Amino acid sequence: MRVKGRYTKGPGIKLNLYTKGGEFADPTYNLANVYTGPYHTVHGVPYKGEKPVGRKGNVYPVKLIPFTNSNKKFTYNSLKRRDYAKDWPGIVSTGPTINQSDENRGWFMMYLSQYLPSGEFMEIDEEQHKLILEKKSPHTKLYSTVFLKWRIRGYLFDKYKKNAIDKFGIVDTNRRSIGIAEGTLPGLSKFLVDLVMYAQPDEEENLTSDGTQLVDEFGEQYEGRYHVHKDFGAMIGKTHDGITHGRLYPITDFIQPVSEERRILQTPQNKYNAIKG
């Protein structure tokens, strides 16, 4: 599985930032914590460290989790102190396990959780997802969880034929998945801002953006010709001709949260099966 590289400099990068706490959590810790220290942002997404570092092997840049307001703190306060005397391994942020079957079909099932006292999100594995749903430990009452279909192969955007979707695209499919999951975990769309995360799209040339799909490195809506590279995604220019091309990024639309009375504990699987592609 190939993962897109990160910029080490550029107009979309802000370096040498520092947080005194209360803004982000570090998902690499066993228990949710408030992160204090240097960080940088890549097009608004916060990462641990003063500046980007290249990926080595299976080591990925640590994406910090922004805190969000949560009205679920009463859950934390209502738990009895003695319940915490038992050993607890904690909910740990993990990267996905993408196997060859997932690669072949073009998508995998992504599992996410929210730590209710702070509202922070993290990506987890299926085992932890089931652990939270079972709620056999008082600790798991501090978390909500959801799963969604995450596309990693195919065209970048939906392809239409006779006003109907003919080929399901990476960006549009993932946006639809987030829209459903938002009903279970409000605010998830602010965490999953990279709609092509883990993806390797089909290469395309001589495409046109009308300004509603892509933004450039400055965050400005892009109108004009572009192409899609399997490793770098959308790029300025009709073709990939060996010269330096500016990177383009899918616009992350805000997804309207579902009202509280319409929320459910876990979105049924059949709703995800309804997402074609």
C-alpha positions as protocol buffer text, in pm:
chain_id: "A"
residue {
  index: 1
  type: MET
  ca { x: 0 y: 0 z: 0 }
}
residue {
  index: 2
  type: ARG
  ca { x: 154 y: 325 z: -105 }
}
residue {
  index: 3
  type: VAL
  ca { x: 79 y: 639 z: 92 }
}
residue {
  index: 4
  type: LYS
  ca { x: 113 y: 993 z: -39 }
}
residue {
  index: 5
  type: GLY
  ca { x: 418 y: 1182 z: 77 }
}
residue {
  index: 6
  type: ARG
  ca { x: 399 y: 1503 z: 278 }
}
residue {
  index: 7
  type: TYR
  ca { x: 533 y: 1844 z: 184 }
}
residue {
  index: 8
  type: THR
  ca { x: 828 y: 1972 z: 382 }
}
residue {
  index: 9
  type: LYS
  ca { x: 767 y: 2331 z: 275 }
}
residue {
  index: 10
  type: GLY
  ca { x: 522 y: 2538 z: 74 }
}
residue {
  index: 11
  type: PRO
  ca { x: 241 y: 2792 z: 113 }
}
residue {
  index: 12
  type: GLY
  ca { x: 9 y: 2529 z: 258 }
}
residue {
  index: 13
  type: ILE
  ca { x: 252 y: 2446 z: 539 }
}
residue {
  index: 14
  type: LYS
  ca { x: 281 y: 2626 z: 873 }
}
residue {
  index: 15
  type: LEU
  ca { x: 592 y: 2533 z: 1072 }
}
residue {
  index: 16
  type: ASN
  ca { x: 722 y: 2575 z: 1427 }
}
residue {
  index: 17
  type: LEU
  ca { x: 387 y: 2615 z: 1600 }
}
residue {
  index: 18
  type: TYR
  ca { x: 343 y: 2541 z: 1970 }
}
residue {
  index: 19
  type: THR
  ca { x: 49 y: 2447 z: 2188 }
}
residue {
  index: 20
  type: LYS
  ca { x: 34 y: 2486 z: 2567 }
}
residue {
  index: 21
  type: GLY
  ca { x: -243 y: 2229 z: 2587 }
}
residue {
  index: 22
  type: GLY
  ca { x: -619 y: 2224 z: 2559 }
}
residue {
  index: 23
  type: GLU
  ca { x: -615 y: 2222 z: 2178 }
}
residue {
  index: 24
  type: PHE
  ca { x: -505 y: 1874 z: 2066 }
}
residue {
  index: 25
  type: ALA
  ca { x: -464 y: 1516 z: 2183 }
}
residue {
  index: 26
  type: ASP
  ca { x: -180 y: 1282 z: 2085 }
}
residue {
  index: 27
  type: PRO
  ca { x: -347 y: 955 z: 1966 }
}
residue {
  index: 28
  type: THR
  ca { x: -24 y: 753 z: 2003 }
}
residue {
  index: 29
  type: TYR
  ca { x: -67 y: 742 z: 2383 }
}
residue {
  index: 30
  type: ASN
  ca { x: -253 y: 449 z: 2538 }
}
residue {
  index: 31
  type: LEU
  ca { x: -496 y: 681 z: 2712 }
}
residue {
  index: 32
  type: ALA
  ca { x: -638 y: 1003 z: 2573 }
}
residue {
  index: 33
  type: ASN
  ca { x: -417 y: 1296 z: 2675 }
}
residue {
  index: 34
  type: VAL
  ca { x: -380 y: 1667 z: 2619 }
}
residue {
  index: 35
  type: TYR
  ca { x: -83 y: 1729 z: 2393 }
}
residue {
  index: 36
  type: THR
  ca { x: 167 y: 2002 z: 2484 }
}
residue {
  index: 37
  type: GLY
  ca { x: 454 y: 2080 z: 2250 }
}
residue {
  index: 38
  type: PRO
  ca { x: 553 y: 2172 z: 1895 }
}
residue {
  index: 39
  type: TYR
  ca { x: 331 y: 2103 z: 1598 }
}
residue {
  index: 40
  type: HIS
  ca { x: 282 y: 2207 z: 1235 }
}
residue {
  index: 41
  type: THR
  ca { x: -13 y: 2213 z: 998 }
}
residue {
  index: 42
  type: VAL
  ca { x: -53 y: 2086 z: 642 }
}
residue {
  index: 43
  type: HIS
  ca { x: -342 y: 2274 z: 481 }
}
residue {
  index: 44
  type: GLY
  ca { x: -499 y: 2323 z: 822 }
}
residue {
  index: 45
  type: VAL
  ca { x: -448 y: 1966 z: 948 }
}
residue {
  index: 46
  type: PRO
  ca { x: -231 y: 1959 z: 1266 }
}
residue {
  index: 47
  type: TYR
  ca { x: 63 y: 1718 z: 1297 }
}
residue {
  index: 48
  type: LYS
  ca { x: 304 y: 1649 z: 1582 }
}
residue {
  index: 49
  type: GLY
  ca { x: 651 y: 1805 z: 1551 }
}
residue {
  index: 50
  type: GLU
  ca { x: 798 y: 2134 z: 1438 }
}
residue {
  index: 51
  type: LYS
  ca { x: 796 y: 2035 z: 1071 }
}
residue {
  index: 52
  type: PRO
  ca { x: 689 y: 1747 z: 840 }
}
residue {
  index: 53
  type: VAL
  ca { x: 904 y: 1437 z: 827 }
}
residue {
  index: 54
  type: GLY
  ca { x: 918 y: 1181 z: 551 }
}
residue {
  index: 55
  type: ARG
  ca { x: 752 y: 845 z: 604 }
}
residue {
  index: 56
  type: LYS
  ca { x: 992 y: 562 z: 678 }
}
residue {
  index: 57
  type: GLY
  ca { x: 862 y: 207 z: 647 }
}
residue {
  index: 58
  type: ASN
  ca { x: 542 y: 181 z: 848 }
}
residue {
  index: 59
  type: VAL
  ca { x: 605 y: 497 z: 1051 }
}
residue {
  index: 60
  type: TYR
  ca { x: 348 y: 764 z: 965 }
}
residue {
  index: 61
  type: PRO
  ca { x: 332 y: 1131 z: 1064 }
}
residue {
  index: 62
  type: VAL
  ca { x: 129 y: 1167 z: 1385 }
}
residue {
  index: 63
  type: LYS
  ca { x: -191 y: 1361 z: 1315 }
}
residue {
  index: 64
  type: LEU
  ca { x: -301 y: 1544 z: 1629 }
}
residue {
  index: 65
  type: ILE
  ca { x: -669 y: 1528 z: 1725 }
}
residue {
  index: 66
  type: PRO
  ca { x: -840 y: 1866 z: 1774 }
}
residue {
  index: 67
  type: PHE
  ca { x: -1059 y: 1889 z: 2081 }
}
residue {
  index: 68
  type: THR
  ca { x: -1427 y: 1953 z: 2018 }
}
residue {
  index: 69
  type: ASN
  ca { x: -1705 y: 2056 z: 2249 }
}
residue {
  index: 70
  type: SER
  ca { x: -1891 y: 1762 z: 2395 }
}
residue {
  index: 71
  type: ASN
  ca { x: -2207 y: 1740 z: 2599 }
}
residue {
  index: 72
  type: LYS
  ca { x: -2117 y: 1387 z: 2708 }
}
residue {
  index: 73
  type: LYS
  ca { x: -1894 y: 1481 z: 3000 }
}
residue {
  index: 74
  type: PHE
  ca { x: -2166 y: 1370 z: 3239 }
}
residue {
  index: 75
  type: THR
  ca { x: -2083 y: 1012 z: 3135 }
}
residue {
  index: 76
  type: TYR
  ca { x: -1730 y: 1055 z: 3263 }
}
residue {
  index: 77
  type: ASN
  ca { x: -1840 y: 1221 z: 3587 }
}
residue {
  index: 78
  type: SER
  ca { x: -2104 y: 958 z: 3661 }
}
residue {
  index: 79
  type: LEU
  ca { x: -1857 y: 666 z: 3660 }
}
residue {
  index: 80
  type: LYS
  ca { x: -1748 y: 551 z: 4003 }
}
residue {
  index: 81
  type: ARG
  ca { x: -1382 y: 578 z: 4092 }
}
residue {
  index: 82
  type: ARG
  ca { x: -1359 y: 216 z: 4208 }
}
residue {
  index: 83
  type: ASP
  ca { x: -1450 y: 100 z: 3858 }
}
residue {
  index: 84
  type: TYR
  ca { x: -1106 y: 212 z: 3745 }
}
residue {
  index: 85
  type: ALA
  ca { x: -917 y: -22 z: 3977 }
}
residue {
  index: 86
  type: LYS
  ca { x: -931 y: -296 z: 3714 }
}
residue {
  index: 87
  type: ASP
  ca { x: -659 y: -327 z: 3451 }
}
residue {
  index: 88
  type: TRP
  ca { x: -748 y: -137 z: 3136 }
}
residue {
  index: 89
  type: PRO
  ca { x: -541 y: -151 z: 2817 }
}
residue {
  index: 90
  type: GLY
  ca { x: -699 y: 168 z: 2684 }
}
residue {
  index: 91
  type: ILE
  ca { x: -835 y: 259 z: 2341 }
}
residue {
  index: 92
  type: VAL
  ca { x: -531 y: 314 z: 2121 }
}
residue {
  index: 93
  type: SER
  ca { x: -522 y: 500 z: 1792 }
}
residue {
  index: 94
  type: THR
  ca { x: -408 y: 265 z: 1516 }
}
residue {
  index: 95
  type: GLY
  ca { x: -362 y: 281 z: 1142 }
}
residue {
  index: 96
  type: PRO
  ca { x: -578 y: 64 z: 917 }
}
residue {
  index: 97
  type: THR
  ca { x: -501 y: -292 z: 820 }
}
residue {
  index: 98
  type: ILE
  ca { x: -552 y: -294 z: 444 }
}
residue {
  index: 99
  type: ASN
  ca { x: -516 y: -640 z: 291 }
}
residue {
  index: 100
  type: GLN
  ca { x: -499 y: -755 z: -69 }
}
residue {
  index: 101
  type: SER
  ca { x: -871 y: -825 z: -77 }
}
residue {
  index: 102
  type: ASP
  ca { x: -937 y: -463 z: 22 }
}
residue {
  index: 103
  type: GLU
  ca { x: -699 y: -346 z: -249 }
}
residue {
  index: 104
  type: ASN
  ca { x: -874 y: -558 z: -511 }
}
residue {
  index: 105
  type: ARG
  ca { x: -1225 y: -439 z: -429 }
}
residue {
  index: 106
  type: GLY
  ca { x: -1109 y: -80 z: -385 }
}
residue {
  index: 107
  type: TRP
  ca { x: -1227 y: -5 z: -30 }
}
residue {
  index: 108
  type: PHE
  ca { x: -1189 y: -113 z: 331 }
}
residue {
  index: 109
  type: MET
  ca { x: -1392 y: -73 z: 649 }
}
residue {
  index: 110
  type: MET
  ca { x: -1261 y: 211 z: 865 }
}
residue {
  index: 111
  type: TYR
  ca { x: -1331 y: 215 z: 1239 }
}
residue {
  index: 112
  type: LEU
  ca { x: -1328 y: 535 z: 1445 }
}
residue {
  index: 113
  type: SER
  ca { x: -1402 y: 631 z: 1803 }
}
residue {
  index: 114
  type: GLN
  ca { x: -1470 y: 949 z: 1997 }
}
residue {
  index: 115
  type: TYR
  ca { x: -1346 y: 1008 z: 2352 }
}
residue {
  index: 116
  type: LEU
  ca { x: -1654 y: 1171 z: 2505 }
}
residue {
  index: 117
  type: PRO
  ca { x: -1501 y: 1380 z: 2787 }
}
residue {
  index: 118
  type: SER
  ca { x: -1295 y: 1583 z: 2540 }
}
residue {
  index: 119
  type: GLY
  ca { x: -1473 y: 1510 z: 2211 }
}
residue {
  index: 120
  type: GLU
  ca { x: -1154 y: 1399 z: 2035 }
}
residue {
  index: 121
  type: PHE
  ca { x: -1159 y: 1142 z: 1755 }
}
residue {
  index: 122
  type: MET
  ca { x: -918 y: 863 z: 1672 }
}
residue {
  index: 123
  type: GLU
  ca { x: -889 y: 582 z: 1419 }
}
residue {
  index: 124
  type: ILE
  ca { x: -905 y: 236 z: 1579 }
}
residue {
  index: 125
  type: ASP
  ca { x: -918 y: -128 z: 1472 }
}
residue {
  index: 126
  type: GLU
  ca { x: -1216 y: -365 z: 1453 }
}
residue {
  index: 127
  type: GLU
  ca { x: -1132 y: -536 z: 1783 }
}
residue {
  index: 128
  type: GLN
  ca { x: -1145 y: -208 z: 1976 }
}
residue {
  index: 129
  type: HIS
  ca { x: -1461 y: -110 z: 1789 }
}
residue {
  index: 130
  type: LYS
  ca { x: -1631 y: -428 z: 1915 }
}
residue {
  index: 131
  type: LEU
  ca { x: -1495 y: -370 z: 2265 }
}
residue {
  index: 132
  type: ILE
  ca { x: -1659 y: -29 z: 2283 }
}
residue {
  index: 133
  type: LEU
  ca { x: -1992 y: -163 z: 2153 }
}
residue {
  index: 134
  type: GLU
  ca { x: -1997 y: -444 z: 2409 }
}
residue {
  index: 135
  type: LYS
  ca { x: -1947 y: -193 z: 2695 }
}
residue {
  index: 136
  type: LYS
  ca { x: -1837 y: -466 z: 2936 }
}
residue {
  index: 137
  type: SER
  ca { x: -1594 y: -228 z: 3103 }
}
residue {
  index: 138
  type: PRO
  ca { x: -1694 y: 106 z: 3261 }
}
residue {
  index: 139
  type: HIS
  ca { x: -1407 y: 260 z: 3067 }
}
residue {
  index: 140
  type: THR
  ca { x: -1577 y: 194 z: 2735 }
}
residue {
  index: 141
  type: LYS
  ca { x: -1868 y: 415 z: 2843 }
}
residue {
  index: 142
  type: LEU
  ca { x: -1631 y: 705 z: 2777 }
}
residue {
  index: 143
  type: TYR
  ca { x: -1624 y: 625 z: 2404 }
}
residue {
  index: 144
  type: SER
  ca { x: -1858 y: 619 z: 2108 }
}
residue {
  index: 145
  type: THR
  ca { x: -1765 y: 438 z: 1788 }
}
residue {
  index: 146
  type: VAL
  ca { x: -1866 y: 403 z: 1425 }
}
residue {
  index: 147
  type: PHE
  ca { x: -1751 y: 226 z: 1110 }
}
residue {
  index: 148
  type: LEU
  ca { x: -1768 y: 339 z: 750 }
}
residue {
  index: 149
  type: LYS
  ca { x: -1676 y: 229 z: 401 }
}
residue {
  index: 150
  type: TRP
  ca { x: -1359 y: 408 z: 287 }
}
residue {
  index: 151
  type: ARG
  ca { x: -1272 y: 395 z: -83 }
}
residue {
  index: 152
  type: ILE
  ca { x: -904 y: 379 z: -185 }
}
residue {
  index: 153
  type: ARG
  ca { x: -920 y: 280 z: -553 }
}
residue {
  index: 154
  type: GLY
  ca { x: -1094 y: 411 z: -862 }
}
residue {
  index: 155
  type: TYR
  ca { x: -1142 y: 750 z: -1023 }
}
residue {
  index: 156
  type: LEU
  ca { x: -1097 y: 1057 z: -806 }
}
residue {
  index: 157
  type: PHE
  ca { x: -1458 y: 1175 z: -859 }
}
residue {
  index: 158
  type: ASP
  ca { x: -1782 y: 1008 z: -967 }
}
residue {
  index: 159
  type: LYS
  ca { x: -1826 y: 954 z: -1340 }
}
residue {
  index: 160
  type: TYR
  ca { x: -2170 y: 1015 z: -1488 }
}
residue {
  index: 161
  type: LYS
  ca { x: -2352 y: 871 z: -1788 }
}
residue {
  index: 162
  type: LYS
  ca { x: -2700 y: 991 z: -1884 }
}
residue {
  index: 163
  type: ASN
  ca { x: -2731 y: 1186 z: -1557 }
}
residue {
  index: 164
  type: ALA
  ca { x: -2661 y: 875 z: -1345 }
}
residue {
  index: 165
  type: ILE
  ca { x: -2342 y: 766 z: -1170 }
}
residue {
  index: 166
  type: ASP
  ca { x: -2158 y: 521 z: -1393 }
}
residue {
  index: 167
  type: LYS
  ca { x: -1833 y: 490 z: -1191 }
}
residue {
  index: 168
  type: PHE
  ca { x: -1808 y: 567 z: -820 }
}
residue {
  index: 169
  type: GLY
  ca { x: -1523 y: 798 z: -727 }
}
residue {
  index: 170
  type: ILE
  ca { x: -1297 y: 800 z: -422 }
}
residue {
  index: 171
  type: VAL
  ca { x: -1377 y: 1150 z: -299 }
}
residue {
  index: 172
  type: ASP
  ca { x: -1753 y: 1140 z: -354 }
}
residue {
  index: 173
  type: THR
  ca { x: -1793 y: 790 z: -204 }
}
residue {
  index: 174
  type: ASN
  ca { x: -1595 y: 883 z: 107 }
}
residue {
  index: 175
  type: ARG
  ca { x: -1794 y: 1204 z: 147 }
}
residue {
  index: 176
  type: ARG
  ca { x: -2119 y: 1005 z: 135 }
}
residue {
  index: 177
  type: SER
  ca { x: -1983 y: 761 z: 394 }
}
residue {
  index: 178
  type: ILE
  ca { x: -1889 y: 1045 z: 627 }
}
residue {
  index: 179
  type: GLY
  ca { x: -2236 y: 1193 z: 585 }
}
residue {
  index: 180
  type: ILE
  ca { x: -2394 y: 872 z: 718 }
}
residue {
  index: 181
  type: ALA
  ca { x: -2141 y: 826 z: 1000 }
}
residue {
  index: 182
  type: GLU
  ca { x: -2197 y: 1188 z: 1108 }
}
residue {
  index: 183
  type: GLY
  ca { x: -2536 y: 1075 z: 1238 }
}
residue {
  index: 184
  type: THR
  ca { x: -2359 y: 859 z: 1496 }
}
residue {
  index: 185
  type: LEU
  ca { x: -2055 y: 1076 z: 1569 }
}
residue {
  index: 186
  type: PRO
  ca { x: -2139 y: 1445 z: 1513 }
}
residue {
  index: 187
  type: GLY
  ca { x: -1831 y: 1644 z: 1419 }
}
residue {
  index: 188
  type: LEU
  ca { x: -1662 y: 1352 z: 1243 }
}
residue {
  index: 189
  type: SER
  ca { x: -1645 y: 1550 z: 917 }
}
residue {
  index: 190
  type: LYS
  ca { x: -1410 y: 1797 z: 1087 }
}
residue {
  index: 191
  type: PHE
  ca { x: -1173 y: 1510 z: 1170 }
}
residue {
  index: 192
  type: LEU
  ca { x: -1183 y: 1323 z: 838 }
}
residue {
  index: 193
  type: VAL
  ca { x: -1077 y: 1617 z: 624 }
}
residue {
  index: 194
  type: ASP
  ca { x: -848 y: 1420 z: 391 }
}
residue {
  index: 195
  type: LEU
  ca { x: -1092 y: 1250 z: 155 }
}
residue {
  index: 196
  type: VAL
  ca { x: -813 y: 1070 z: -33 }
}
residue {
  index: 197
  type: MET
  ca { x: -636 y: 933 z: 275 }
}
residue {
  index: 198
  type: TYR
  ca { x: -472 y: 594 z: 196 }
}
residue {
  index: 199
  type: ALA
  ca { x: -593 y: 621 z: -165 }
}
residue {
  index: 200
  type: GLN
  ca { x: -413 y: 555 z: -491 }
}
residue {
  index: 201
  type: PRO
  ca { x: -648 y: 687 z: -761 }
}
residue {
  index: 202
  type: ASP
  ca { x: -660 y: 584 z: -1125 }
}
residue {
  index: 203
  type: GLU
  ca { x: -446 y: 809 z: -1342 }
}
residue {
  index: 204
  type: GLU
  ca { x: -633 y: 1050 z: -1570 }
}
residue {
  index: 205
  type: GLU
  ca { x: -540 y: 1332 z: -1806 }
}
residue {
  index: 206
  type: ASN
  ca { x: -694 y: 1643 z: -1961 }
}
residue {
  index: 207
  type: LEU
  ca { x: -960 y: 1696 z: -1695 }
}
residue {
  index: 208
  type: THR
  ca { x: -1133 y: 2026 z: -1614 }
}
residue {
  index: 209
  type: SER
  ca { x: -1224 y: 2167 z: -1272 }
}
residue {
  index: 210
  type: ASP
  ca { x: -1506 y: 2422 z: -1254 }
}
residue {
  index: 211
  type: GLY
  ca { x: -1392 y: 2551 z: -914 }
}
residue {
  index: 212
  type: THR
  ca { x: -1626 y: 2339 z: -701 }
}
residue {
  index: 213
  type: GLN
  ca { x: -1411 y: 2028 z: -666 }
}
residue {
  index: 214
  type: LEU
  ca { x: -1050 y: 2130 z: -599 }
}
residue {
  index: 215
  type: VAL
  ca { x: -839 y: 2391 z: -421 }
}
residue {
  index: 216
  type: ASP
  ca { x: -474 y: 2476 z: -483 }
}
residue {
  index: 217
  type: GLU
  ca { x: -185 y: 2496 z: -235 }
}
residue {
  index: 218
  type: PHE
  ca { x: -304 y: 2841 z: -127 }
}
residue {
  index: 219
  type: GLY
  ca { x: -652 y: 2711 z: -43 }
}
residue {
  index: 220
  type: GLU
  ca { x: -805 y: 2895 z: -341 }
}
residue {
  index: 221
  type: GLN
  ca { x: -1072 y: 2724 z: -551 }
}
residue {
  index: 222
  type: TYR
  ca { x: -911 y: 2598 z: -870 }
}
residue {
  index: 223
  type: GLU
  ca { x: -1060 y: 2639 z: -1216 }
}
residue {
  index: 224
  type: GLY
  ca { x: -882 y: 2495 z: -1516 }
}
residue {
  index: 225
  type: ARG
  ca { x: -712 y: 2187 z: -1654 }
}
residue {
  index: 226
  type: TYR
  ca { x: -572 y: 1918 z: -1427 }
}
residue {
  index: 227
  type: HIS
  ca { x: -460 y: 1555 z: -1429 }
}
residue {
  index: 228
  type: VAL
  ca { x: -455 y: 1280 z: -1166 }
}
residue {
  index: 229
  type: HIS
  ca { x: -132 y: 1102 z: -1068 }
}
residue {
  index: 230
  type: LYS
  ca { x: -157 y: 769 z: -881 }
}
residue {
  index: 231
  type: ASP
  ca { x: 90 y: 878 z: -611 }
}
residue {
  index: 232
  type: PHE
  ca { x: 30 y: 1254 z: -588 }
}
residue {
  index: 233
  type: GLY
  ca { x: -341 y: 1284 z: -666 }
}
residue {
  index: 234
  type: ALA
  ca { x: -477 y: 1581 z: -858 }
}
residue {
  index: 235
  type: MET
  ca { x: -219 y: 1816 z: -1010 }
}
residue {
  index: 236
  type: ILE
  ca { x: -227 y: 2130 z: -1224 }
}
residue {
  index: 237
  type: GLY
  ca { x: -184 y: 2077 z: -1598 }
}
residue {
  index: 238
  type: LYS
  ca { x: -336 y: 1859 z: -1868 }
}
residue {
  index: 239
  type: THR
  ca { x: -73 y: 1586 z: -1839 }
}
residue {
  index: 240
  type: HIS
  ca { x: 212 y: 1476 z: -1613 }
}
residue {
  index: 241
  type: ASP
  ca { x: 497 y: 1575 z: -1843 }
}
residue {
  index: 242
  type: GLY
  ca { x: 790 y: 1571 z: -1601 }
}
residue {
  index: 243
  type: ILE
  ca { x: 787 y: 1938 z: -1508 }
}
residue {
  index: 244
  type: THR
  ca { x: 696 y: 2071 z: -1164 }
}
residue {
  index: 245
  type: HIS
  ca { x: 320 y: 2056 z: -1111 }
}
residue {
  index: 246
  type: GLY
  ca { x: 127 y: 2224 z: -833 }
}
residue {
  index: 247
  type: ARG
  ca { x: -72 y: 1992 z: -611 }
}
residue {
  index: 248
  type: LEU
  ca { x: -452 y: 2016 z: -588 }
}
residue {
  index: 249
  type: TYR
  ca { x: -673 y: 1897 z: -304 }
}
residue {
  index: 250
  type: PRO
  ca { x: -1040 y: 1791 z: -295 }
}
residue {
  index: 251
  type: ILE
  ca { x: -1266 y: 2042 z: -126 }
}
residue {
  index: 252
  type: THR
  ca { x: -1395 y: 1909 z: 205 }
}
residue {
  index: 253
  type: ASP
  ca { x: -1759 y: 2008 z: 220 }
}
residue {
  index: 254
  type: PHE
  ca { x: -1914 y: 2068 z: 561 }
}
residue {
  index: 255
  type: ILE
  ca { x: -2168 y: 1797 z: 636 }
}
residue {
  index: 256
  type: GLN
  ca { x: -2469 y: 1919 z: 832 }
}
residue {
  index: 257
  type: PRO
  ca { x: -2490 y: 1731 z: 1166 }
}
residue {
  index: 258
  type: VAL
  ca { x: -2793 y: 1512 z: 1228 }
}
residue {
  index: 259
  type: SER
  ca { x: -3026 y: 1639 z: 1501 }
}
residue {
  index: 260
  type: GLU
  ca { x: -2985 y: 1481 z: 1844 }
}
residue {
  index: 261
  type: GLU
  ca { x: -3325 y: 1310 z: 1839 }
}
residue {
  index: 262
  type: ARG
  ca { x: -3240 y: 1136 z: 1512 }
}
residue {
  index: 263
  type: ARG
  ca { x: -2908 y: 996 z: 1631 }
}
residue {
  index: 264
  type: ILE
  ca { x: -2872 y: 621 z: 1679 }
}
residue {
  index: 265
  type: LEU
  ca { x: -2623 y: 413 z: 1872 }
}
residue {
  index: 266
  type: GLN
  ca { x: -2477 y: 251 z: 1562 }
}
residue {
  index: 267
  type: THR
  ca { x: -2568 y: 310 z: 1201 }
}
residue {
  index: 268
  type: PRO
  ca { x: -2702 y: -17 z: 1055 }
}
residue {
  index: 269
  type: GLN
  ca { x: -2483 y: -207 z: 811 }
}
residue {
  index: 270
  type: ASN
  ca { x: -2751 y: -194 z: 541 }
}
residue {
  index: 271
  type: LYS
  ca { x: -2708 y: 183 z: 518 }
}
residue {
  index: 272
  type: TYR
  ca { x: -2340 y: 133 z: 432 }
}
residue {
  index: 273
  type: ASN
  ca { x: -2429 y: -136 z: 182 }
}
residue {
  index: 274
  type: ALA
  ca { x: -2650 y: 124 z: 13 }
}
residue {
  index: 275
  type: ILE
  ca { x: -2337 y: 327 z: -68 }
}
residue {
  index: 276
  type: LYS
  ca { x: -2244 y: 191 z: -408 }
}
residue {
  index: 277
  type: GLY
  ca { x: -1884 y: 155 z: -509 }
}
